[in-house]
Amino acid sequence: MKLIMQGRLDPCFLLSYAVPERSVVSLLPQCLHPLTYRGFAFLNIVISRILRMRPAGIPSSLGLTYWHIAYRLHASADLSSNQTIAGLYFLRSDIDQYLPVIPGNALTDFRFHKASIRSVMDQDSIRIKVARTPDAIADAGLAIEMTPSGEDEIASPFRTVGEREQILKYAPFGLSVDRSGHWLKVAEVQREEGNWEERRVRVQAANWEYLKRAIPGEARLVRATQVMPIDYRWHIGRMERL
């Protein structure tokens, strides 16, 4: 089933962590390959408030607004057409509304769960708390400074900002594999590229229980940005032969 959903991200933060390559192999389907560099794979956590999410063509007044926190691995798949597609494989999503959970899990492989997500935001900072997840598996706390001073800090395995940005360049595809293992399911994001703007932020504190449990070993924060408010369209239902 093909479907187009639309909404707006405001606010949105992207955090990238380098994790040991060996720690993510068992988390991906056989047909997907982790993005690796110098012995590390890369986890992207998105923290966003999605405004007025609804099917395309439905008035915005009927859309649903909610917080969405998702844990995604950078990955790629080799298609039968001899092409390779890179994107993000969703390990888990937590949202603060019940309504999207069942249809969201039926239409996508974003793995939605209901959680309590609270935010306190001012001009210079934001604090997020995630609670009431089953067995506290994805409880989390996050504090971000949105107007940091000083230069961008580079963490291993990267040597320069340019190197990091090239390796972790955003690929606007959510990737998963159907039950047969023969088809790649692609959720494609479309946006006005000219409106895409990221600004560096500083993570003052972060506690991700899911990251500790799902991916053993040291997780190094290597990139943290705020995405300026932007309209998004999610194209769901594309299939590619593996």
Residue pairs with C-beta under 8 A, 6 or more apart in sequence:
1 107
1 236
1 237
2 235
2 236
2 237
2 238
3 55
3 107
3 235
3 236
3 237
4 55
4 56
4 233
4 234
4 235
4 236
5 53
5 54
5 55
5 56
5 233
5 234
5 236
6 53
6 54
6 55
6 56
6 231
6 232
6 233
6 234
7 50
7 51
7 52
7 53
7 54
7 63
7 231
7 232
8 50
8 51
8 52
8 229
8 230
8 231
8 232
9 48
9 49
9 50
9 51
9 227
9 229
9 230
9 232
10 49
10 51
10 229
10 230
11 48
11 49
11 121
11 126
11 226
11 227
11 229
12 46
12 47
12 48
12 49
12 226
12 227
12 229
12 230
13 46
13 47
13 48
13 126
13 144
13 201
13 224
13 225
13 226
13 227
14 44
14 45
14 46
14 198
14 223
14 224
14 225
14 226
14 227
15 44
15 45
15 46
15 47
15 203
15 206
15 221
15 223
15 224
16 42
16 43
16 44
16 45
16 168
16 221
16 222
16 223
16 224
17 42
17 43
17 44
17 45
17 211
17 219
17 220
17 221
17 222
18 40
18 41
18 42
18 155
18 156
18 157
18 219
18 220
18 222
19 40
19 41
19 42
19 43
19 215
19 217
19 218
19 219
19 220
20 39
20 40
20 41
20 217
20 218
21 34
21 36
21 39
21 40
21 41
22 217
23 41
23 215
23 216
23 217
24 34
24 41
24 43
24 73
24 215
25 34
27 73
27 89
27 91
27 214
27 215
28 34
28 73
28 75
28 89
29 89
29 176
29 177
29 181
30 177
30 181
31 77
31 78
31 177
31 181
31 184
31 242
32 75
32 76
32 77
32 89
32 175
32 177
33 75
33 76
33 77
33 78
34 41
34 42
34 73
34 74
34 75
35 41
35 42
35 73
35 74
35 75
35 76
35 86
35 167
37 157
37 167
38 157
39 157
40 157
40 220
41 73
41 74
42 73
42 74
42 167
42 168
42 222
43 71
43 72
43 73
43 74
43 91
43 211
43 215
43 219
44 71
44 72
44 73
44 74
44 88
44 168
45 69
45 70
45 71
45 72
45 208
45 211
46 68
46 69
46 70
46 72
47 67
47 68
47 69
47 128
47 142
48 67
48 68
48 69
48 227
49 65
49 66
49 67
49 68
49 119
50 65
50 66
50 67
50 68
50 232
51 63
51 65
52 60
52 61
52 63
52 64
52 65
53 63
53 64
53 65
53 66
53 100
54 60
54 62
54 63
54 64
56 233
64 97
64 99
64 100
66 95
66 96
66 97
66 100
67 95
67 96
67 117
67 119
67 128
68 93
68 94
68 95
69 93
69 94
69 95
69 115
69 117
69 128
69 130
69 138
69 140
70 90
70 92
70 93
70 94
70 110
71 90
71 91
71 92
71 93
71 210
71 211
71 214
72 88
72 89
72 90
72 91
72 174
73 88
73 89
73 91
74 86
74 88
74 168
74 171
75 86
75 87
75 88
75 89
75 175
76 84
76 85
76 86
76 87
76 175
77 84
77 85
77 175
77 177
77 184
77 240
77 242
78 84
78 242
79 85
79 184
79 240
79 241
79 242
80 241
80 242
81 240
81 241
85 173
85 175
85 184
85 186
85 240
86 171
86 173
87 171
87 172
87 173
87 174
87 175
87 186
88 171
88 173
88 174
88 175
89 174
89 175
89 176
90 108
90 109
90 110
90 111
90 174
90 176
91 111
91 210
91 214
92 111
92 113
92 138
92 210
92 214
93 104
93 110
93 111
93 112
93 113
94 112
94 113
94 114
94 115
94 117
94 130
94 133
94 138
95 101
95 104
95 112
95 113
95 114
95 115
95 117
96 114
96 115
96 116
96 117
97 114
98 114
100 112
101 112
101 113
101 114
104 110
104 112
105 111
105 112
107 236
107 237
108 174
108 187
108 236
109 174
109 176
109 185
110 174
110 187
113 133
113 134
113 138
115 130
115 131
115 132
115 133
115 138
116 129
116 130
116 131
116 132
117 128
117 129
117 130
118 128
118 129
118 131
119 126
119 127
119 128
119 129
120 126
120 127
121 127
123 146
123 147
124 145
124 146
124 147
125 143
125 144
125 145
125 146
125 204
126 142
126 143
126 144
126 146
127 141
127 142
127 143
127 144
128 140
128 141
128 142
128 143
128 144
129 140
129 141
129 142
130 138
130 139
130 140
130 141
131 139
132 139
133 139
133 209
136 209
137 209
137 210
137 213
138 208
138 209
138 210
139 209
140 206
140 207
140 208
140 209
140 210
141 205
141 206
141 207
142 203
142 205
142 206
142 207
143 203
143 204
143 205
143 206
144 201
144 202
144 203
144 204
144 224
144 226
145 201
145 202
145 203
145 204
146 199
146 201
146 226
148 200
148 201
148 202
152 161
152 200
154 160
154 161
154 164
154 222
155 220
155 221
155 222
156 220
157 222
158 164
158 167
158 222
164 222
164 223
168 222
168 223
172 188
172 189
172 190
172 191
173 186
173 187
173 188
173 189
174 186
174 187
174 188
174 189
175 184
175 185
175 186
176 184
176 185
177 183
177 184
177 185
177 242
178 184
178 185
178 239
181 242
182 241
182 242
183 239
183 240
183 241
183 242
184 239
184 240
184 241
184 242
185 238
185 239
186 238
186 239
186 240
187 234
187 235
187 236
187 238
188 234
188 235
188 238
189 232
189 233
189 234
189 235
190 232
190 233
190 235
191 230
191 231
191 232
191 233
192 230
192 231
195 228
195 230
195 231
196 227
196 228
196 230
197 227
197 228
197 230
198 225
198 226
198 227
198 228
199 225
199 226
199 228
200 224
200 225
200 226
201 224
201 225
201 226
202 224
203 221
203 224
206 221
208 219
211 219
